[in-house]
């Protein structure tokens, strides 16, 4: 009797480094804007946007939304990866 290998489940899309759709969209936008200027410049731009958002939410609301915290963490990881 011939043994058959069990079928693997279909490949899933790779999970984004950010779970929030808002944060993921900003990351995609920064990547699109920084295409051709170097990855370091994109990280600097993204980090600046994330910091501005964090400071603005903290100033106006006193708390920072989860998606902004994810964005800040994403660009902090990018810094450590270099």
C-alpha positions as CSV (number, residue, x, y, z in Angstrom):
1,X,0.0,0.0,0.0
2,X,1.3,3.4,-1.0
3,X,1.7,6.0,1.8
4,X,0.5,9.4,1.1
5,X,1.7,12.6,2.7
6,X,-0.9,14.6,4.5
7,X,-1.8,17.7,2.7
8,X,-0.5,20.9,4.1
9,X,-3.0,23.7,4.8
10,X,-2.9,26.5,2.3
11,X,-0.1,29.1,3.0
12,X,-1.3,32.0,5.0
13,X,-0.4,35.5,4.3
14,X,2.6,36.6,6.3
15,X,1.4,38.5,9.3
16,X,2.3,42.2,9.3
17,X,4.6,43.5,12.0
18,X,1.7,45.7,13.0
19,X,-1.7,44.3,13.8
20,X,-3.7,47.5,13.4
21,X,-4.9,48.3,9.9
22,X,-4.3,52.0,10.5
23,X,-0.6,51.4,11.5
24,X,-0.1,49.0,8.6
25,X,-1.5,51.6,6.2
26,X,0.9,54.3,7.5
27,X,3.8,51.9,7.2
28,X,2.8,51.2,3.5
29,X,2.5,54.9,2.9
30,X,5.9,55.7,4.3
31,X,7.4,52.9,2.3
32,X,5.8,54.2,-0.9
33,X,7.0,57.7,-0.2
34,X,10.5,56.7,0.6
35,X,11.0,54.4,-2.4
36,X,14.2,55.3,-4.1
37,X,15.6,57.4,-1.3
38,X,17.1,54.7,0.9
39,X,15.7,52.6,3.6
40,X,17.3,54.7,6.4
41,X,15.4,57.8,5.2
42,X,12.2,55.8,5.3
43,X,12.8,54.7,8.8
44,X,13.6,58.3,9.9
45,X,10.4,59.6,8.2
46,X,8.3,56.8,9.7
47,X,9.8,57.4,13.2
48,X,9.1,61.1,12.9
49,X,5.5,60.5,11.9
50,X,5.0,58.0,14.7
51,X,6.5,60.4,17.3
52,X,4.4,63.3,16.1
53,X,1.2,61.2,16.3
54,X,2.2,59.9,19.8
55,X,2.9,63.4,21.1
56,X,-0.3,64.9,19.6
57,X,-2.6,62.2,21.0
58,X,-0.9,62.4,24.4
59,X,-1.3,66.2,24.4
60,X,-5.0,66.2,23.3
61,X,-6.4,63.0,24.9
62,X,-3.9,62.2,27.6
63,X,-3.6,58.7,26.2
64,X,-2.1,57.2,23.1
65,X,-4.2,54.8,20.9
66,X,-3.0,51.2,20.5
67,X,-2.4,51.7,16.7
68,X,0.0,54.6,17.4
69,X,1.9,52.6,20.0
70,X,2.2,49.8,17.4
71,X,3.6,52.3,14.9
72,X,6.1,53.6,17.4
73,X,7.2,50.1,18.3
74,X,7.4,49.1,14.6
75,X,9.9,51.9,13.9
76,X,11.8,51.2,17.1
77,X,12.3,47.7,15.9
78,X,13.6,49.0,12.5
79,X,16.2,51.0,14.4
80,X,17.4,48.0,16.3
81,X,17.5,45.9,13.2
82,X,20.2,48.2,11.6
